[in-house]
Amino acid sequence: MKRLDCRGLSCPFPLLKVRENLLETGKGDIIEILADDPLTKMDIPLLCQELGCELKEMEEGDNFIRFIVVKRI
């Protein structure tokens, strides 16, 4: 599982970083994403739909939002 830490980045930089990493991964690869920008709660699910990925999990903690994404295409 690849880990991508986007904490401290504000929109649009987390989305750009996630997009770049998803495009570089292969089918079936899993990425764990950590972010703290509230807009990622909307942006990451939309990006998953756009790129044919599956958002397996989204969890909110005190200072972070954690996503687990599986590349399907």
N, C-alpha and C positions, 0 to 999 in steps of 0.2 A: 504494500500500500504506500503510495506516495503522499507526503504531507506538504501542504502549501499554507504558509502563514502569511495572511494578509492583514493582520492586526496593525493598526496605526495608519493604514492607507484609507483615504476617503474616495468616494465616487469621482470618477469612473475607474480608478486604478485597480481596485480589487477585481472588478469584472474583467478588465483587460488581462490581468495576470492569470485569472482562472481560464479565460478563453484560450490564451496562448498555451497553457499547460494541457488543456483538454485536447487541443488540436494536435499536440505532440504525442499523446498517449495512444495506445492501441486498444482494440476491441477487448472488453472484459477487464481492463485496468480500473483500479479503484483509487480515487483521490480523496483524502481528508483535507478539508479546507477550514481554516480558522479565520474569522473576520470579526471586526467590531463596529463596522459601519452598518447602521440599521437598514440602509437601502439594499444591502445584499440579500435580505430576506425576500425581497421581490425580484431582484436581478438574477440571482443564481438559479432559482426554479425556471425562470423564463429562458435563460441561457441553456439550461439542460434540455428544454423542449426544442429550442432552435437547433442544437447540435446533436440531437438524438441520444441524449444521455438520460440515465435514471437517477433521480434524487432519492437515495435510499433512506436518508435520515437528515433531519434538521433539529438541532438542539440548542437552546439558549441557556447560557450560564450568566454569571454575574457580570463579566466583562468580555464576553465573547459570544459568537454564534458559530456553531460547528456544523458542517455539512459533510455528508458522505455521498459521493457521486460515482456512478459506474458508467464507464464508456460503453455504449451499446452498438455503435456503428463504427 
